[in-house]
């Protein structure tokens, strides 16, 4: 998982980081909110409804179904 600093934070996820959830392990405990799981299966991106952090799959990452 890698994070880039910008006006809005974007977290790039690898297959090993799935299932995706926010807050993610890199976020400080003081800024926590309830854990929400993110659906990246439609377009490879999702935004946390609590904090606005954007998540995206790294190029070439494949989501494997059940």
MOVENSUL-V475967 format. One line per field, one symbol per residue. ss: DSSP state (A for helix, B for strand, O for the rest). psi: psi as a letter, one per 40 degrees, with the letter a starting at -180 (. if undefined). A space follows every 10 residues. Layout:
ss=???
psi=???
This chain:
ss=OBBBOOOOOB BBBOAAAOOO BBOOOOOOAA AOOOOBBOOO OOOOBBBOOO OOOBBBBOOO OOOOOO
psi=hihihadhhh hhiideeiih ihiideiidd eiiihhihhe egeeiihhed eehhiiiihe hhhhi.
